């Protein structure tokens, strides 16, 4: 039994995704900056050992995961920028189709 599925590559979808990822990256950076400032203000207001503990935990618990998320988003955005308009994925599917046709029985 042969399985068949058409794969359609939409260049506009790549462009839109790249633009959306860039916007998401900017929003993530703004969130990180806002949280850093908020926790700096909070730790300054609590100028005690407890305030310093809050500052240290905030970086581990909130800021670091947001920075990691930003790095992932940045990587995806960069990858989309590289492959947009290059025919990268189209070439893969064209070569697959050629290979598939050459081994058909």
Beta strands, then each sheet from edge to edge (+ up, - down):
end
